[in-house]
Amino acid sequence: MKFDHIVTELGDFGTFQKRVLLLLSPAAMSCGIQIMISVFNVGVPWHRCALPGFHDDTWELQGAAHANIVNASIPLDPDLADDGGYSRCQMRFHDNVTAETSLTSCSRYVYDQSTYASSIVTKWDLVCDKGLLRSHCRMIVMAGLLVGSITTGIIADMIGRKKALMAVVALHASSSIAVAWAPSFTVYVIIRFLTGVSISGMFLVLFVLIMELVGPSKRMLVGMVVMIFWSAGVMILGGIAYAVRDWDKLQMIVSFPILLLGGYWWVIPESPRWLLSKNREVEAEDIIRHAARVNEAQLPLKLFDGKNGDDVKETEKLWHAFTSPVLVLRCTILCLNWMVCSLVFYGLSLNSGNLGGSVYVNFQLMAIVEVIAYVLCLLLLNYVGRKLMYITCMMTGGVACLSIILPVLCSSSELQLWLTIILALVGKLGASAAFAIIHIYSAELSPTSLRNSLMGFASLFARVGGMISPYIADLDRLVNGRIGRALPLMVFGSVTIGVGLLCLLLPETLNSHLPETVHDAKMFGRKHVRDASSSENSEEKVNKDDCKMNQKLLTASQA
């Protein structure tokens, strides 16, 4: 029996698979927590230059005398009225010799502690001339995701899903905990890079493991559920961050529970599909028989005949997909969409602290709309179609982000704040749904012989988009005022609309036979192919109806 036939006999999504999915859910949540914690760890509070000679200077004015000294020493910046009004990076310097007053850069800073009691920004003064280091810090995590996605897949194919999972769990736990004690910014960045490697590796392995245990009819459902667990972790992070405002304490609270994932060694099974690919049929059959007992399913006495029915001689290579102009065009469009989806998905979350209002409320709302987006995909994707729903999500999110310029220029301060947040949430809804759909859409457009390779190739562009996103999210640090606050969303909206419209050139894949070879992929979407597919679907429907009628007649005769 082929493994997919075995899974069908077990039940596409029985008790055994549900149990494994539930056990893996904390790992998926931890991935979301550790990648999004930089919103708070790298949070930038209001700040100004510290008064020279005043070692007890604070952001809060301590009295009339303190206020007079601050007003005399720190110039006001009208573009920063929402941020306390004081210049962030300059102070007045009075030359006693020439009796002239000039502006000079700060040597020390004081920070408002009402939003962040502490962050790495306040610990190492990552503001003004050092402000770009914040973007570098976030980018290095995304670079870790890139390295993890490349290396972990290879390792998991070599040593198995379970051993690879335990290895990345160990790296994830150690790096996430150690970063709270980083003695310098350089060490912090190195450890966060390792955390990024572990995030990508752990999510990839657990995703593949659960996908290899469920039947084809439930893979979309399980994939969306895993993404919902990711978002649930982000929501948990938002609640804890609101209560714990010190970055190192927050880091420890959300990281120490990762040690419990070490128990996976005793409760998570190896992938039977991987064991079969390595000709370890006895071990695979033990796991399958156990799953059958849990699912209360009946299996034949003999499962295998010494031949792995899933082994297919690979004769097509990745470069074959680039021999056709049609496939090159489709691959280019998909890669650009992967990059922009990742750019906007992560960028909007990282930008939640720059929207105005409470960063904690904004962050939580972003997580909630992620869940809503995945639920909408579950409900509508098999009815509306991949292409139409994807383009709709991209256009909706892009127009919402681009429209941010209207309230910024035309609205009062309070109305502008709420409209900005609402439009950003709509943008996040569209980006989240599109990011989920592009995984399925790309897989269905790729030929079976090269599907994993092409998906891996496209995901590299997603990591590039993720690496760019922190710099776009921090554009408001380069341009002050309302325009600066709207600029990241305008960039996100423009690129989203641009690449989303390119998908008009792609074919629909709903209810179509997926391409098996490069030749099938070249022909996919052409009219005569669609007509043949529709004819086959109609014939299949007639056969199913005949079977149902025969079953009814048989039941009636037995009665």
matplotlib code that plots the C-alpha trace (Angstrom):
import matplotlib.pyplot as plt

x = [0.0, 1.1, 1.4, -1.5, -3.7, -2.6, -3.5, -6.9, -7.4, -6.2, -8.5, -7.2, -7.4, -8.1, -7.5, -3.8, -3.1, -5.1, -3.1, 0.2, -1.1, -2.1, 1.3, 3.1, 1.0, 3.2, 6.2, 4.2, 3.2, 6.8, 7.9, 5.4, 6.4, 10.1, 10.0, 7.5, 9.1, 11.4, 8.4, 8.9, 12.6, 13.5, 10.8, 11.8, 10.3, 10.1, 13.5, 15.6, 19.2, 20.1, 21.1, 24.9, 25.9, 22.5, 23.0, 19.5, 17.8, 14.6, 12.0, 9.3, 9.7, 10.5, 9.3, 9.3, 13.1, 13.7, 11.2, 12.9, 16.3, 14.9, 13.1, 16.3, 18.5, 16.4, 14.9, 11.3, 10.5, 6.9, 7.0, 7.4, 4.5, 3.0, 6.3, 6.7, 7.6, 11.4, 14.1, 15.2, 18.9, 20.0, 20.4, 21.5, 25.2, 26.2, 29.8, 31.0, 33.9, 32.0, 28.6, 27.0, 24.4, 24.4, 22.9, 25.0, 24.4, 23.7, 26.1, 23.5, 19.7, 16.8, 13.7, 10.0, 9.2, 5.5, 5.4, 8.7, 10.3, 13.4, 14.4, 17.7, 17.3, 17.5, 20.2, 22.6, 21.2, 20.2, 18.7, 19.8, 23.1, 22.8, 19.1, 20.0, 21.3, 17.7, 16.8, 20.0, 19.0, 15.6, 17.1, 19.6, 16.7, 15.2, 18.6, 18.5, 15.2, 16.8, 19.6, 17.3, 14.9, 17.8, 19.8, 17.1, 15.2, 18.4, 19.2, 15.6, 15.8, 19.1, 18.5, 14.7, 12.0, 12.1, 15.8, 15.9, 13.0, 14.8, 18.0, 16.2, 14.2, 17.5, 18.9, 15.6, 15.5, 19.1, 19.3, 15.9, 16.9, 20.6, 19.6, 18.2, 21.8, 23.5, 26.4, 26.7, 24.7, 27.0, 26.4, 22.7, 22.6, 24.5, 22.2, 19.1, 20.5, 20.7, 17.1, 16.0, 17.7, 15.8, 12.5, 12.5, 13.9, 11.4, 8.4, 9.5, 10.0, 6.8, 4.8, 6.3, 5.8, 2.2, 1.5, 3.1, 0.7, -2.6, -4.4, -4.6, -8.1, -7.1, -3.8, -5.2, -7.2, -4.2, -1.9, -4.3, -4.7, -0.9, -0.9, -3.7, -1.5, 1.3, -1.1, -2.3, 1.3, 1.5, -1.6, -0.2, 3.0, 0.9, -0.8, 2.4, 4.2, 1.5, 2.0, 5.8, 7.5, 11.2, 12.6, 14.9, 12.1, 9.7, 12.3, 12.8, 9.1, 8.3, 11.5, 11.8, 8.7, 10.4, 12.4, 9.2, 9.4, 12.2, 9.5, 8.8, 11.4, 8.9, 5.6, 6.2, 6.5, 8.9, 7.3, 6.4, 6.6, 10.3, 11.0, 9.6, 11.8, 14.8, 13.5, 12.9, 9.6, 9.5, 9.7, 7.2, 4.7, 5.0, 4.0, 1.2, -0.2, -0.2, -2.0, -4.6, -5.2, -5.7, -7.9, -9.8, -9.1, -8.7, -5.6, -4.7, -2.3, 0.3, 1.0, 4.2, 5.6, 9.2, 8.8, 8.0, 5.1, 6.0, 9.5, 9.5, 12.7, 13.4, 14.4, 13.5, 15.8, 15.1, 16.7, 14.1, 11.5, 13.4, 13.4, 10.0, 9.0, 5.6, 7.1, 9.8, 7.1, 5.0, 7.9, 9.0, 5.5, 5.2, 8.7, 7.8, 4.6, 6.3, 8.7, 6.1, 3.7, 6.5, 7.6, 4.1, 3.2, 6.2, 6.5, 3.0, 3.5, 6.9, 5.3, 2.5, 4.6, 4.7, 1.0, 0.3, -1.9, -1.0, 1.5, 0.1, -3.5, -2.2, -0.1, -3.0, -5.4, -2.8, -2.7, -6.5, -6.9, -4.4, -6.6, -9.6, -7.7, -6.9, -10.5, -11.7, -9.3, -10.7, -14.3, -13.9, -10.8, -12.4, -15.4, -14.1, -10.9, -7.2, -6.6, -9.6, -9.3, -5.6, -5.8, -8.8, -6.8, -3.7, -5.8, -7.8, -4.7, -2.7, -5.5, -6.0, -2.3, -2.0, -5.1, -3.4, -2.3, -5.9, -6.5, -2.9, -3.4, -7.1, -8.1, -7.9, -5.3, -7.7, -9.6, -6.3, -5.1, -8.1, -8.3, -4.6, -5.0, -8.1, -6.5, -3.4, -5.5, -7.3, -3.8, -2.7, -5.9, -5.2, -1.5, -2.1, -4.7, -2.5, 0.5, -1.5, -3.0, 0.3, 1.7, -1.2, -1.4, 2.3, 2.2, -0.7, 1.0, 4.2, 4.8, 4.9, 8.4, 9.8, 7.2, 9.5, 12.4, 10.3, 8.6, 12.0, 13.2, 10.2, 10.6, 14.1, 12.4, 10.1, 13.1, 14.6, 11.3, 11.4, 15.0, 13.9, 10.8, 12.5, 14.0, 10.6, 8.9, 11.5, 11.2, 9.3, 12.6, 14.0, 11.0, 9.3, 5.7, 2.5, 4.1, 6.8, 4.2, 2.3, 5.3, 5.9, 2.2, 2.3, 5.3, 3.6, 0.5, 2.2, 4.2, 1.3, -1.0, 1.8, 2.7, -0.9, -2.0, 0.7, -1.2, -3.9, -1.4, -1.6, -4.2, -6.8, -6.0, -9.3, -10.8, -8.0, -5.8, -2.4, 0.6, 2.8, 5.7, 7.3, 5.4, 2.1, 3.0, 3.6, 0.2, -1.6, -4.3, -4.7, -8.2, -8.1, -6.5, -9.3, -11.9, -10.4, -10.2, -13.9, -14.9, -13.0, -14.6, -18.1, -17.4, -16.2, -19.3, -21.5, -19.7, -20.1, -23.8, -24.2, -22.4, -24.7, -27.8, -26.6, -25.9, -29.5, -30.9, -28.8, -30.0, -33.6, -33.4, -31.8, -34.6]
y = [0.0, 3.6, 5.7, 8.0, 4.9, 3.8, 7.2, 7.0, 3.6, 5.2, 8.3, 11.5, 13.3, 10.9, 11.0, 10.1, 13.0, 15.4, 14.4, 15.0, 18.4, 19.4, 18.4, 20.4, 23.5, 25.0, 24.8, 26.7, 29.3, 29.7, 30.4, 33.3, 34.6, 34.7, 36.3, 39.0, 39.8, 42.3, 44.7, 45.1, 44.2, 46.8, 49.3, 52.9, 55.1, 58.9, 60.3, 63.5, 64.5, 64.2, 67.4, 67.6, 67.6, 66.3, 62.6, 62.2, 63.7, 62.0, 62.3, 63.3, 66.9, 67.0, 70.5, 74.1, 74.5, 71.2, 72.3, 75.6, 74.0, 71.4, 74.1, 76.2, 73.3, 71.2, 72.8, 72.0, 70.2, 70.9, 67.7, 65.7, 67.2, 63.7, 62.5, 65.0, 67.9, 67.9, 67.3, 63.7, 64.1, 67.7, 70.2, 73.8, 74.5, 77.9, 78.9, 81.0, 82.5, 83.6, 83.9, 82.1, 79.3, 76.4, 73.0, 69.9, 66.2, 64.3, 62.2, 60.7, 60.3, 60.0, 57.9, 57.9, 54.7, 54.8, 52.4, 50.5, 50.2, 49.0, 47.7, 47.1, 50.6, 52.1, 49.7, 50.5, 53.9, 52.7, 56.1, 59.0, 58.1, 54.5, 54.2, 52.1, 49.4, 48.6, 47.8, 45.7, 43.8, 42.9, 42.1, 39.6, 37.6, 37.4, 36.3, 33.5, 32.5, 32.3, 30.1, 27.9, 27.3, 26.1, 24.0, 22.4, 20.9, 19.1, 17.9, 16.6, 14.7, 13.1, 12.2, 12.2, 14.6, 13.7, 14.1, 17.3, 18.6, 17.8, 19.5, 22.8, 22.7, 22.6, 25.5, 27.4, 27.0, 27.8, 30.9, 32.3, 32.1, 33.2, 36.4, 37.9, 37.9, 39.3, 41.5, 43.6, 44.5, 42.4, 39.3, 40.1, 40.2, 36.9, 35.1, 36.5, 35.2, 31.7, 32.2, 33.0, 29.8, 27.8, 29.5, 28.7, 25.2, 24.3, 25.6, 23.9, 20.5, 20.5, 21.6, 18.9, 16.3, 16.9, 17.3, 13.8, 12.3, 13.6, 12.7, 14.9, 16.1, 17.6, 19.2, 22.7, 22.5, 21.4, 24.0, 26.8, 25.4, 25.5, 29.1, 29.9, 28.4, 30.7, 33.7, 32.5, 32.6, 36.2, 37.1, 35.5, 37.5, 40.7, 40.0, 39.2, 42.2, 44.5, 43.2, 42.9, 46.1, 45.1, 43.4, 41.0, 39.8, 39.4, 37.4, 35.0, 34.5, 33.5, 31.5, 29.2, 27.2, 26.1, 23.7, 21.6, 20.9, 18.5, 16.0, 15.6, 12.9, 10.6, 11.7, 12.7, 9.9, 9.8, 10.4, 6.9, 8.4, 9.4, 5.9, 4.3, 6.5, 5.1, 1.5, 1.2, -0.6, -2.3, 1.0, 2.6, -0.2, -0.1, 3.6, 3.0, 0.1, 2.3, 5.0, 2.5, 1.4, 5.0, 5.8, 2.5, 1.7, -1.7, -2.3, -5.3, -7.8, -7.0, -3.3, -3.5, -5.8, -4.6, -1.9, 1.7, 2.8, 6.4, 6.2, 7.8, 8.1, 11.8, 12.6, 16.3, 18.9, 22.4, 24.0, 22.3, 24.6, 27.6, 26.2, 27.5, 31.2, 30.4, 28.8, 31.5, 34.1, 32.3, 31.5, 35.2, 36.4, 33.9, 34.7, 38.5, 37.7, 35.6, 38.4, 41.1, 39.0, 38.4, 42.0, 43.3, 40.5, 41.1, 44.8, 45.6, 43.8, 45.4, 48.8, 48.4, 50.5, 53.4, 53.8, 55.9, 55.1, 52.1, 49.7, 46.9, 47.4, 47.8, 44.6, 42.6, 43.8, 42.8, 39.2, 39.0, 40.0, 37.3, 34.7, 36.2, 36.0, 32.3, 31.5, 33.3, 31.2, 28.0, 29.1, 30.6, 29.3, 26.1, 28.1, 31.4, 30.0, 30.6, 33.2, 35.4, 35.3, 35.9, 39.0, 40.3, 40.0, 41.7, 44.6, 45.0, 45.1, 47.3, 49.9, 50.1, 50.7, 53.2, 55.1, 56.0, 59.2, 60.6, 60.7, 61.9, 64.9, 65.7, 64.6, 65.9, 64.4, 62.1, 61.0, 60.5, 58.1, 55.8, 55.8, 55.0, 52.0, 50.7, 50.9, 49.2, 46.4, 46.0, 45.8, 43.2, 41.2, 41.1, 40.4, 37.5, 35.9, 36.4, 34.9, 31.8, 31.4, 31.9, 28.7, 26.6, 28.5, 28.0, 24.3, 23.7, 25.5, 23.6, 20.2, 17.3, 16.3, 19.7, 20.9, 20.9, 22.5, 25.3, 25.9, 26.1, 28.5, 30.8, 30.8, 32.2, 35.3, 35.4, 35.5, 38.4, 40.3, 39.6, 41.0, 44.2, 44.7, 46.2, 49.0, 49.9, 49.8, 52.2, 54.8, 57.0, 57.5, 59.2, 61.4, 63.1, 64.0, 62.6, 61.9, 59.8, 57.8, 57.0, 56.4, 52.7, 51.9, 53.7, 51.7, 48.5, 49.4, 50.3, 47.1, 45.0, 46.4, 46.2, 42.5, 41.5, 42.7, 40.5, 37.5, 38.2, 36.5, 33.2, 30.4, 29.3, 25.9, 25.2, 21.8, 21.2, 18.2, 19.3, 19.1, 16.1, 17.0, 20.1, 19.5, 19.4, 22.6, 24.3, 23.2, 24.0, 26.6, 26.4, 26.1, 22.6, 21.3, 23.0, 21.5, 18.0, 18.5, 19.6, 16.6, 14.3, 16.0, 15.6, 11.9, 11.4, 13.1, 10.9, 7.8, 8.9, 9.5, 6.1, 4.5, 6.4, 5.2, 1.6, 1.8, 3.0, 0.2, -2.4, -1.0, -1.1, -4.7, -5.8, -4.1]
z = [0.0, -0.7, 2.4, 1.4, 1.1, 4.6, 6.0, 4.4, 6.1, 9.4, 9.0, 7.3, 10.6, 13.4, 17.2, 16.7, 14.3, 16.5, 19.5, 17.7, 16.4, 19.9, 21.3, 18.7, 19.2, 22.0, 19.7, 17.0, 19.5, 20.7, 17.2, 16.9, 20.4, 19.7, 16.3, 17.4, 20.8, 19.1, 19.0, 22.7, 23.2, 20.6, 21.5, 21.3, 24.1, 24.0, 24.7, 24.8, 25.7, 29.3, 31.0, 31.4, 35.1, 36.2, 37.0, 38.4, 35.3, 34.2, 31.5, 33.9, 35.1, 38.8, 39.4, 38.1, 38.3, 36.4, 33.8, 33.3, 32.8, 30.4, 28.3, 28.2, 27.2, 24.9, 21.7, 20.8, 17.6, 16.3, 14.2, 17.5, 19.3, 19.8, 21.2, 24.0, 21.8, 22.6, 20.1, 20.3, 19.5, 20.0, 22.8, 23.2, 23.9, 25.3, 24.6, 27.5, 25.4, 22.4, 24.2, 21.3, 21.6, 19.1, 18.8, 19.6, 19.7, 22.9, 24.8, 27.1, 27.0, 29.3, 28.4, 29.1, 31.1, 30.8, 27.8, 28.2, 31.6, 29.7, 26.3, 24.6, 23.2, 26.6, 27.7, 24.9, 23.7, 20.3, 19.2, 17.0, 15.4, 16.6, 15.5, 12.4, 14.7, 15.7, 12.1, 11.9, 15.0, 13.5, 10.2, 11.7, 13.1, 9.6, 8.3, 10.9, 9.5, 6.0, 7.2, 9.3, 6.4, 4.2, 6.6, 8.8, 5.8, 4.7, 8.2, 8.7, 5.5, 6.6, 10.3, 10.5, 11.6, 15.3, 15.8, 13.8, 15.9, 19.2, 17.9, 17.0, 20.3, 22.2, 20.1, 20.5, 24.3, 24.9, 22.6, 23.7, 27.4, 26.9, 25.1, 28.3, 29.8, 26.7, 28.0, 24.9, 21.7, 19.6, 21.7, 21.7, 17.9, 17.6, 20.0, 18.2, 14.9, 16.4, 17.7, 14.2, 12.9, 15.5, 14.8, 11.1, 11.7, 14.4, 12.5, 9.3, 11.0, 13.0, 10.0, 7.8, 10.5, 11.0, 7.3, 6.7, 9.2, 7.9, 4.7, 1.6, 2.2, 5.6, 4.8, 4.1, 7.4, 9.4, 7.8, 8.7, 12.3, 12.7, 11.6, 14.1, 16.9, 15.7, 16.1, 19.5, 20.7, 19.4, 21.4, 24.5, 24.1, 23.8, 27.1, 29.0, 27.5, 28.8, 32.3, 32.2, 30.8, 31.3, 28.2, 30.0, 32.4, 29.5, 27.6, 30.5, 31.2, 27.6, 27.1, 30.2, 29.3, 26.1, 28.2, 28.6, 24.8, 25.6, 26.5, 22.8, 22.7, 24.5, 23.1, 19.4, 16.9, 14.0, 10.6, 9.2, 5.7, 6.3, 7.8, 4.7, 2.5, 4.4, 4.1, 7.8, 7.4, 10.8, 12.7, 10.3, 10.8, 14.6, 14.5, 12.0, 14.0, 17.2, 15.3, 14.1, 17.7, 18.8, 15.8, 16.3, 12.6, 11.0, 8.8, 6.7, 8.1, 5.5, 4.8, 2.7, 0.1, 0.5, -2.1, -1.1, -3.3, -2.8, -4.3, -7.7, -9.8, -10.1, -13.7, -13.7, -12.1, -10.8, -13.8, -16.1, -14.7, -16.2, -19.8, -20.6, -20.8, -19.3, -16.2, -15.9, -15.9, -13.3, -11.1, -11.2, -10.3, -7.4, -6.0, -6.0, -4.3, -1.6, -1.0, -0.7, 1.4, 3.9, 3.8, 4.6, 7.0, 9.3, 8.5, 9.7, 13.0, 13.6, 12.7, 15.4, 17.8, 15.3, 14.6, 17.6, 20.6, 22.8, 21.2, 23.3, 22.0, 18.4, 18.7, 20.1, 17.4, 14.8, 16.2, 16.3, 12.6, 11.8, 13.3, 11.4, 8.2, 8.6, 9.5, 6.4, 4.3, 5.8, 5.0, 1.6, -0.2, -1.6, -2.8, -4.1, -5.7, -5.0, -7.7, -7.0, -3.3, -3.3, -5.6, -3.5, -0.3, -1.9, -3.3, -0.1, 2.1, -0.4, -0.9, 2.9, 3.5, 0.7, 1.8, 5.0, 3.4, 3.4, 7.2, 7.8, 5.6, 6.1, 9.5, 13.0, 15.3, 17.2, 14.1, 12.2, 14.9, 14.8, 11.0, 10.8, 13.1, 11.3, 7.9, 9.2, 10.6, 7.3, 5.6, 8.1, 7.4, 3.7, 4.1, 6.6, 4.3, 1.2, 3.0, 3.9, 0.4, -1.5, 0.1, -1.2, -4.6, -5.3, -4.4, -6.8, -9.6, -9.2, -10.9, -8.4, -9.5, -8.5, -6.0, -2.9, -4.7, -6.2, -2.9, -1.2, -3.9, -3.5, 0.3, -0.1, -1.5, 1.5, 3.8, 1.8, 2.2, 5.9, 6.1, 4.3, 6.5, 9.6, 7.5, 6.0, 9.4, 10.8, 8.0, 10.5, 12.3, 9.2, 8.4, 11.3, 11.9, 10.4, 7.0, 8.7, 10.6, 7.4, 5.1, 6.0, 5.3, 2.0, 0.9, 2.0, 0.1, -3.1, -3.5, -2.4, -5.2, -7.7, -7.3, -6.6, -10.0, -11.6, -10.4, -13.1, -15.4, -13.4, -13.9, -11.3, -9.6, -7.8, -8.8, -11.3, -11.7, -10.4, -12.8, -12.4, -14.7, -16.1, -19.3, -17.4, -15.7, -19.1, -20.3, -17.0, -17.4, -21.1, -22.4, -23.8, -20.6, -18.5, -20.8, -20.4, -16.6, -16.5, -18.6, -16.2, -13.2, -14.7, -15.5, -11.9, -10.6, -12.7, -11.4, -7.8, -8.4, -9.9, -6.9, -4.5, -6.5, -6.5, -2.8, -2.2, -4.4, -2.5, 0.9, -0.3, -1.5, 1.7, 3.7]

ax = plt.figure().add_subplot(projection="3d")
ax.plot(x, y, z, "-o")
ax.set_aspect("equal")
plt.show()
